[in-house]
Amino acid sequence: MIAQRLLAGIDGGPAWSAHLERFGPLPDAADLADLAERASLRGRGGAAFAVAAKLRSVAGRGGAPVVVGNGVEGEPASGKDKVLLRYTPHLVLDGAVAAARYLGARTAVVAVARSARSEQAVLARAVAERRGDGVALELATVPDGFVSGEETALLQALGGGPARPTTKPPYPFERGLRGAPTLVQNVETLAHLALVVRNGPAWFRSVGTAEAPGTALVTLSGAVGQTGVYEIPFGTTVGELARDAGGFTTSVSAVLVGGYFGAWRAPVDVDSLELTPEVLGAGAIVALPRDTCGLAECARVVRYLAGESAGQCGPCLHGLPAIAGAFERLAAGDDRAEQQLARWSAQVAGRGACRHPDGVVRFVGSALDVFADDVAHHRRRRCTRRTRALLPVPAARR
């Protein structure tokens, strides 16, 4: 079931005039947190945190708060934020302006990865087109990397430091960019916020489910007829989305839902699996063809994730490389590797300074479950499936 809210009328282009024709001017919203609460708007960056709670945590702290729009999108299987920034940049900027006005912030920063040059160019033009917002809009870039979009890593990079997570407290709402209370929101979240301001909570809740209202952007890839970014109401099943995208092009052995910090799902489950904020995570879905070796694909991803850690604490520095090595041995048929993975995953879960180890453990655990038959075949050296590097893994950074 495809919806058109954020992506409505994108054929008109990203210009300010086309934006105003499509959406109209941005109203003032002195009650922004109340609007977000009544809409039950939750973050679209992966954590699904309540937007109203984030707004209120920054409001009233004094000083000069800052708004940061997070468009870094370090998830390799996702392209939704890039599409949004490329085609509807003013909707993102509207959301940042609305939040800044509510908080009394003089500055709003939209951050993207350094490699996102097309998005940088579009955003720069969009910022230059705007007048009379009463908010200084800034465009910033940060180093590419899986953890660069973690909010404390992002703020540290924006402040001139390395893009690595920092310990909490202090939380960003207490002391963030330039030492000020800072609201960090994913760019899709800001775009939804701009639509809530224009159309109201009832309109926002008119699609989706009672528990998860609204729409979400999803990046769909793998064995489907038409890969790309889709906007769907929450409550849509994976099966419905796949059918709207031309159906599966071949038999699939599993579907990855939520990106690399999500989970693998068996084909028998995906037809009825409803996409909610918790399930959808970073908004990436990949259908794995049955003729592709799932263990080989996962081994590549786990090694990549181990290399993308900040390397600041034991679970990441030592635990994730050990888990990556065990998964590679599992794919090679080592009898002991599965037990090692179970033991080491339990040892690192919940112990990192950030959520990076937990995400890796979730990915590994779901792979061991869904690809259990493949593990048995690999032990007997009977895997006949292809190794094709379907799941995107960026080249190692130096």
Steps between C-alpha positions, in 0.01 A plus 500: 500500500679812375426842652598846378561759768867580530553400138185666365569694183876446497493519120464876545858517622665630819468875432345735756220605263403138432509427873265787582262394225501144631481558875426868560678726752610375840265613781630598841454228761540622856353167616737283293566240771126461561440454126773235482357323805146497363632369170704230683791596275806289564852526364579344163873457553477154654439553872132601457518741796201726565557839335295687760720369780815609318361847439401542863837374625670794327231766560545723800864414569614854442790622295483478122394150393595356161306277260688235301345312209672166464526401133823301527335165419792271581289188436640358171171335396300820543450791260177653633653809658702578188186481288315729740782755505542488124133549410333674796776689685269786598271263689797396714602863549140588593509241776833632627365858496180399682701324771742792531218754535333290768824461697619856451805375311679746274677230299400178326764276343433228242783246488575255221788265420793642307438257214141628450604770254174514307303548820744768618450695177120479518496602867734792437267633229198447725658694789590784263141518371337554838426836659334613821524178700650682799739206538855472370512184289836327465614206290777281642680184395649226714718199417331199345456206733243271653519664845528858368123537523483402868395824664797549731744398226332747266521783751864427574579506126309827454708644783823414320577171673497141375165347404488271801227452761557661837386380838169616647432706705515772395227435247468725194192667647716600797819599321550438132629704206709799613415409858134592450187289559451327166210332325619230259238364262525286190420699184197284420366572848535874438315469170211321673501770768460766229194319365348464848534878547323561169228235513451413867517181708168357375620516142828336596319219682257437213736237357701232674373330815375627835826395667724607211337780300644669195728394219865406470758493223638156420798400285418171329767299318598147404274254322205729427365630171564869568760594757499851643356725770130464582272688737264268684247529785609327818321167527581409139637146486827408333299284261278793399802721442670233289188456287473875445863494388435237233522194723796278575690424181608159621465273800648667810669332794466794742421869524709744702269753668639810668845514344820369654374564852171330413423131471467227241152358449402167346286513183210335682486800737541797269162491327321583825778699672366852565748783472499704821763750619666231711506243218599740223799647685719690254247440223697255284357171370700251291354185341767229471468266197502132592798433275716740704696378801356678803793407725755644259294820473473530877870433553584798277258727687618395847864558403402844368311585821796391711722735301253787536498506879648797681746265671460681831385220728572130545181356345572680172880496504536131581156340492381601152816391311480166682133463400584593140774238491269235644233579240756466222601162641134404523459575130808286436346204684675516840308280748592716801413839355128495579560442871766770503259746339231427757743536791675814380177669396364451851816653643485824301123557497400807700857588593607755240528875552251528214259259329746375239573163667128443562419557135765254386378240747141540377611452139712194587232338715233532234738361238576191710127443539385560142799336331515196729467257207781677320723459807442124486578492127821694553612257767466222244666718231184471290411864436421545129380860520672794339724754670400822328548793742135602482496692828684832453820536700699821446871478437717518810586857598860597560 
